[in-house]
C-alpha cells in the first residue's frame, strides 16, 4: 500500500488515505472486486461523509485474463519499462494498456470483460460521434440484448446520457482494423489507446 494526500470536495478537509500501488487480481480477489466496482477510486470523508473520487498510480495485473492496465504512470516509467514488457515472450498474448484516469481504467476493464477489442471500440466511438454530429466523450458501458448492441455513455448537462449502436457497427470497425495493419501494429504492446491515439490514423 502507499499513501495519498486527498482533499474533500465537500468540506475542503485534507486527509491521508491508503491506496494500493499494484494489484494482482488472481492473488487479491477483494481488491479485484473493488477495482471492478469502481469503489477502489472513491473515499468517504471522515469529517463530512461525502464520497470523493481519487486517482493514483496503479499497476493492475490479471494473469488469468492476460490483462495489464497501468493507471497514471509517469512518461519516464513507461519509457523505462515498455521495451522489456513489449519484448517479453510471456506477455505476447496480453492486452497491455496505459490509462490516464479511473474512468479510462474502468472502461478498459469493461471492454476486456465483454470480450471486445479496445482499438475497435475506439473506432466505434469515433464513427458514432460522427453519426451523432456531436463532439462528445463516449465511453463503452456494456453490451446489451441478444443482438449484442453496444451501449456507450456520454456526459450532457451534468447527467449521463446513453447511446446504443448495433453490433454490425463493431463488425464494420473491426474490418477497418483488419484492412489497416499499421493500426494493429501500433496497438501492440504497452500503449495508451484513446481518442487522441486514434486521431493520427483518421486525421
Ligand atoms: Zn469532507
Boltz pocket constraint, residues with backbone or C-beta under 6 A from the ligand:
constraints:
  - pocket:
      binder: B
      contacts: [[A, 8], [A, 9], [A, 10], [A, 11], [A, 12], [A, 13], [A, 45], [A, 46], [A, 47], [A, 48], [A, 49], [A, 50]]
      max_distance: 6.0
